[in-house]
Amino acid sequence: MISTIVFFVIGVIKIGGAFFSEPSTEKVNQVRSFIDNFKGELALVAGGGIQVKDYVSKFRPLGLPETFLDHLAIEMTHINAQFMARVLNGVHTRTFPEVKNQLDKLPITAGQTVGQSTDAVAATLTDYLKADLLILVKDVGGLYPKDPKEHPGMRVIHQLSFEELRKFTKHDTKAGYYGVIDPTAINSIIRGKIPTYVVGLDFNFDEGTKIGPAP
């Protein structure tokens, strides 16, 4: 499967929180290996991780507005982006125009807008760049009928149409918590008909989920 992906010209990768919650040389090498073998240009989006969720949750009992908590979460994702830029020899970028202008330097960005997850940022960036594919790297390695952490024995769904993706929409969102893929990201993927892959850090596409047109 990977051999078919390397022919795309531009790709966007969202690296999920597991990369940051327990960082390791192995994880860095897994991401670096895929980047090195990708025959095109890549832009990366850094996720938040459990640290961001825990940090934000400590302030929620104080009754602070969700928009303020979202701003805190966004800033923390940019700290993650700076870490990624350092270990992957990329450049940290704040805005989409900066990403576009530095595509040849492995630009790495993060949160942008309150009320959106970094999945939504990645989907919107894919559309903005007119990229050929979106890769969402998740700790569970794909999409499942139910949360595999809460329902052991669930098997990954290997292929979904854009319309089938709608059932994964979760509407009760708050800062740091958006479901498997947040509603804005799902809508962007469907509207833009963006070929999307949900995989683990091993980038095993055969074991992940492919989202595209109905067969």
N, C-alpha and C positions, 0 to 999 in steps of 0.2 A: 504493500500500500504506500509506503513512504516513497518508493521510486516514482510513483505517479504524481506525488505532491511537489517534488523538487522542480518540476517544469513550470510552475507558476512564477510569475514575474514579481509580484508584491504580495507579502503575507503579513498579517497582524497576529501576534501571539499575546494572549493574556495569561500571565503566570499567577496561579492561585496562591492562597495564603499559606498552604503547607510548605512552600518553598522558603517562607520567612519565619514560620513558627518554630521550625527545627532546622535551621540552615546547616548544610554540610557540603564538604568537597564533592561528594558523590552527586548531590543534586545539581550543583553548579556545573559539573562535568557533563551531566545528562543534557542540560539545556545548551551548553556550549557545543556539544557534539552535534545536536540537531541544527544549530545555527551554522556551524562550519560546513555542513553537508547540504544546506539549502541553496539551490541554484537561483538566487534572486535577491531581492531586497526585503528586509524585515524591519518592522517596528514592533516594539514590545510595550505592554501595559502591565504595571506592577499592581498586584492586589494588596489586600490589607492584612489578612491573617488574624489569628486568634488574639494577638496582642492588641490590635486595633479595636476589635470587638470588646475585649476586656477593659481596655482603657476608657472607651466611650461609655460603657455600662456603669462605670464608677461614678460618672457625673449625672446619669439619668435620674437618680433619686432626688437630686437637687432641684428638679423641675425646670431645667434649662431647655430652651427651645430645640426641637429636633434639627432645625436649620443650623444652629450653632454647633451642635454635636456633629453634624455632617461636615462642617468646615474643619473641625478638629480631625475627623477621620481622613478627609482629603489630604490634609497636611502630612499625616502619618504615612499615607500611601506614597507620597513623594519622597519621604525618607527611605522607604523600601526601594523606590526607583533609583535613588542615588546609590544605594548598596548594589543593586543589579548592574548599574552602569559601571561601577568600579570592578566588580568581579568578572563581568562579561566583556570588558573593554568597549563599552558603548558610551553614549552621551545622555545625560539627564536633560529632558526637555519638559517645559511647562505647558506649552500650547500646541494645538494641532498644526498651525503654520510652521512652528519650529521643527516639529516632527517631519513635515513634508520637505523642508529645506535641508534636512540632515539625514535623509534616508540612506545615504551611502556610509553613514557613520554609526549604524545601529542605534537609532534614537529610542529612548525609554522614557515613557511618561506614566502618569497615574491618574488619580481622581481629578475630575474637572468641575462637575456641577452637583449641587446639593440634591438629594433625593434619588441619586443614581448610583448603582454599583460600578465597580471597575469593569464588569462584564459589559455594561451598557456603554462605557467609555470605549472599550475595544470594538464593539459593534459599530458605534458611531464613527470611530476613527477609520474602520475598514471602508465604510461608505464614503467618508471624506477623501480618503486616498485613492478611491476607486480600486482598492486592492482586490486580489483574486480569491483570497480565502481568509477565513478567521479560524484560529485555533484557540480553544479555551482549555487551559490545563487545570484540571481539578484533582484533588486528592483521592477522589473515588474513581477516577479514570473513565468516566462515561456517564450517561443518563440512565436512570433506573425507574421502574414503575413507582417505587416507593423508596424512601431514604434507606440505603443499605446499612447505614449505621444503626438505624432503629429497627430495621426488618432484615435480619440476617437471612441469607439464602436468595435474596433478590438477584436476578441476572440482568446484566447490562443490555440495553436496547441498542443494537448495532446500527440500525438505520431508521431515520425518521424523516417524514416529509415536512415541509414548512408548515403546513396546516396542522399536522399532528403535534408539532412543537407547542402549539397554543395551550395544550392541556397542562403544560408545566408552569404556566403563569401563576404566580403567587401574589395576591393583591395586598395582603397585610404586611407592608414593609415599614421599617424604621431604620435609623442610622446604623449601618454596619450589618444589617440582616435583610437579605433580599431573596431568599430561596435559592434553588439550584442555579437558575438563570433569572435575573430580574425582569419584570414586565417590559421595561424600556428596551433592554437588549433583545428580548424575544420579538418585539414589534419591529425593531430595526432589521433584524435578521430576515424576518418574513417579508417586510416591505421592500428591502433591497435585494431579496432572493440571494443572500450571501451564503455561498458554500461554507459550511461550518463543521468543525470537528471538535469533539469533546474527548480529551485523552488524559492520561496520567503523565507524570514527569518522565516516564520512560519513552514517551512519544510512540507507544505501540498503537498504531491506528487500527490494526486488526481487532484489538480488544476494546476499542473505544466506540463512540457514537458518531455516525456521519449524518449530517442534516442537509437536505437538498430537495430538489423537485421530486414529486411523487413518481414512482416507477411507471 
